[in-house]
Amino acid sequence: MKELKIDSLMKTYSNGVQALRGVNLTIKEGMFGLLGPNGAGKSTLMRTISTLQEADSGTITFDGIDVTKNKMEIRKRLGFLPQDFDFYPNISAVDMLNHFARLKGVTNPKERKEIVSYYLNKVNLFEVKKKHLGSYSGGMKQRFGIAQALLGEPDLLIVDEPTAGLDPKERNHFYNILSELGENRIVILSTHIVDDVNELCSEFAIIHKGEVLLTNNPIQSVEDLNDQLWKKLIDKSDMKQYTDQYKVISSRLQAGKVQITVQNSELPDETFSSKDPDLSDVYFSTIPADEIV
Ligand code: ADP
């Protein structure tokens, strides 16, 4: 069973921003969600694991190998889909993948063709393989990004915010492809979208301001909130009174009023009714709502 272990990872950028403040995580095979708002430190962590940048202190070991001391070793076993993945718009998907496969050391043209076709099929782009990448939709581009990340059969796959900007249909299609990837390898999916974790991940962590606030599996984390959530429809003008008195984890407008969700170990009073928890409640109960940008 492969394992990625992150210990006391710290990173402060030269502008003084503390992006990682002692991150500890143990990640096993399967799909692991790294959930947090913008600016939480997800990309910094992903880039550090991918050996693209270095932390100030702390260690990362993958399958017993020290990542910072054995960069080439890790790169051979790593697939990475960065957040701002972009490529030459005037090249076809098949030509670009062929090029990447050559860079990965597949020198035999026949073997290369087979590998490229295999991955194009896997991400449902085989039919459109000759189209220029510039003509691809957002979802197609992300699927192409997965194909390039999978070349070389990585046993550590990192995808940074892959569903941001996809419409619901494209997102679903992408989920179907991602859901198969967690077998026999570690996949880390960084995201600010709670549904990504709900749909795909067997384990997840919530990261905020460079710190891991919670690690759990999604089902257990939701169960932990059973009998703790209460909802009430209030007037907007009463909001402050409730936030002063209770832990209001979220609020949303409903027909001109505000529906609030309060976390409390017992029914606050008879004007509240109980609410079944879901994963977004876990998220909001972990990260203060006014700190989510
Ligand atoms: P996330 O991926 O969760 O949005 P990031 O890792 O991109 O978070 O950013 C964490 C914090 O570090 C943010 O405050 C961001 O502005 C800052 N940051 C990220 N990259 C740099 C950089 N190269 N130089 C300075 N600050 C950075």
Boltz pocket constraint, residues with backbone or C-beta under 6 A from the ligand:
constraints:
  - pocket:
      binder: B
      contacts: [[A, 13], [A, 14], [A, 15], [A, 17], [A, 18], [A, 19], [A, 36], [A, 37], [A, 38], [A, 39], [A, 40], [A, 41], [A, 42], [A, 43], [A, 44], [A, 45]]
      max_distance: 6.0
